Amino acid sequence: MKLYPLFADLSRRAVLVVGGGAVAERKVAALLGAQAQVTVNAPVLTPQLQRWAAAGRIAHRGDAFQEAWLERVWLVVAATSDAELNRLIATLAGLRRIFVNVVDDAVLSSFHVPALVDRAPLTIAISSGGAAPMLSRLLRERLETLLDPSLGALGLLAARLRRRIRLRHPEPATRRRFYENLFAGPVADLLRHGRPEDARQAAEQALAATPAAPAGSVLLVGAGPGDPGLLTLRALRALNEADVIMHDHLVSAEVLALARRDAERIEVGKRAGHHHTTQDGIHALLLEHARAGRRVVRLKGGDPFVFGRGGEELEFLRAHGIPYEVVPGITAAVACAAHAGVPLTHRDHAQSVRFVTAHCQSSRDSLDWAALAQERQTLAVYMGVAELTTLQARLLKHGRAPSTPFALVENGSLPQQRVVTGSLADLVERAAFHAVRSPALLILGEVASLATSLAWFGAPPLGAAVHAIRPARAATTDALAAVHRA
């Protein structure tokens, strides 16, 4: 069940709670905290509900539930022990387009009451959609220990100053930075130390200070292979501080979902034959936004300095006097190998590893194929799916053994990861048979033989014999012939 998170203003709005037991009491307590006008329908009430009714804080109806009571309410809570009555209430509320919560019945409920961390006016709500309420409560307990009680006072101070802050800082980027200093600087420290008046004075001084022109900058950030859990903490912080995010095509939606919602996002990715933005265009955009005083995150798949043209972008920024920073990411070779169970180096198999790209004619012709064909080393080939025939042929021509193991890792680290294994002699046939598509990384060398025995993530490697594959000798002969055509 996918729920839309919503914070409802129930102040002075009518809510009906059907049921008078302990569960109903908890629901009523939360509703009173939201200043709702609560009516409780039950023949018998808990002592606390009786006290609230006697004090006039809630209205009480002791007779049987009546459909007419739904006419003027905004919300309904069905908290009785009568399943049929709960179902009837849910049905009648649904016909009137009234949100209803049926206790312990996620299917009948059109809204769910979350576990709350209350630092009023700051409220954090946690919901499992009724699937695992104890999990929500455990997470709430953890958050309670992490969030200082002074956050409520900080929120109230910001609320009192909000109008003046907007007038003083009309530009969103400048205003955002003021708030960041307010929430993470001396004012927050003073409130944590129990000095509210000093905190108020410090906030007034900060507001009265002449706003400095925002200084633009660029952060070159590695997004890793796609799994958001592999982002560094620094990368996550950068995504939440950015005014503009310029991201490659291969940056996953899950990673982008961790960024600030109001940051401007610009896709500048390059795919084979489909360049949304040229490199010169990327440079121009970096310069434009940085000179406008914005914090720009240049978000690249993997690591920006491994086949990511990060060095070129830093040279451009340096030449134009733009401050920059680099946040490394987990490069595809490391991530794909790890998730395929393939150690890139191993005492018994490989004492070195080479990162190689061969996605175009110029990159192929500049490679030292004789060195790449040597044994007891690992080749990690980026962007090579379209060039497997040439890769196979040239490595075989320069002496790499046809029996050399390989592992092709498609969508490494993601739930849809696939690993195809085999030997160099049948590399092209196996890739074609299993329809391997980009993004995929080729790992070639003795270490790739461990993919089957050390596999731990995703589906088992596709290493079984493929009947459509011809004998290794025929495949090798064809590969050697192909090099003369390449």
Sequence and secondary structure as in RCSB ss.txt:
>XXXX:A:sequence
MKLYPLFADLSRRAVLVVGGGAVAERKVAALLGAQAQVTVNAPVLTPQLQRWAAAGRIAHRGDAFQEAWLERVWL
VVAATSDAELNRLIATLAGLRRIFVNVVDDAVLSSFHVPALVDRAPLTIAISSGGAAPMLSRLLRERLETLLDPS
LGALGLLAARLRRRIRLRHPEPATRRRFYENLFAGPVADLLRHGRPEDARQAAEQALAATPAAPAGSVLLVGAGP
GDPGLLTLRALRALNEADVIMHDHLVSAEVLALARRDAERIEVGKRAGHHHTTQDGIHALLLEHARAGRRVVRLK
GGDPFVFGRGGEELEFLRAHGIPYEVVPGITAAVACAAHAGVPLTHRDHAQSVRFVTAHCQSSRDSLDWAALAQE
RQTLAVYMGVAELTTLQARLLKHGRAPSTPFALVENGSLPQQRVVTGSLADLVERAAFHAVRSPALLILGEVASL
ATSLAWFGAPPLGAAVHAIRPARAATTDALAAVHRA
>XXXX:A:secstr
          TT EEEEE  SHHHHHHHHHHHHTT EEEEE SS  HHHHHHHHTTSSEEE S   GGGGTT SE
EEE  S HHHHHHHHHHHHHTT EEEETT TTT SS   EEEEETTEEEEE  TTS HHHHHHHHHHHHHHS TT
HHHHHHHHHHHHHHHHHH  SHHHHHHHHHHHHHSHHHHHHHTT HHHHHHHHHHHHHS       EEEEEE BT
S GGGS HHHHHHHHH SEEEE TTS HHHHTTS TTSEEEE  EETTEESS HHHHHHHHHHHHHTT EEEEEE
SB TTSSS HHHHHHHHHHTT  EEEE    HHHHHHHHHT  S BTTTBS EEEEE SSHHHHHTS HHHHT S
S EEEEES GGGHHHHHHHHHHTT  TT EEEEEESTTSTT EEEEEEGGGHHHHHHHTT  SSEEEEESGGGGG
HHHH  SSS  B S  TTS  HHHHHHHHHHHHHH 
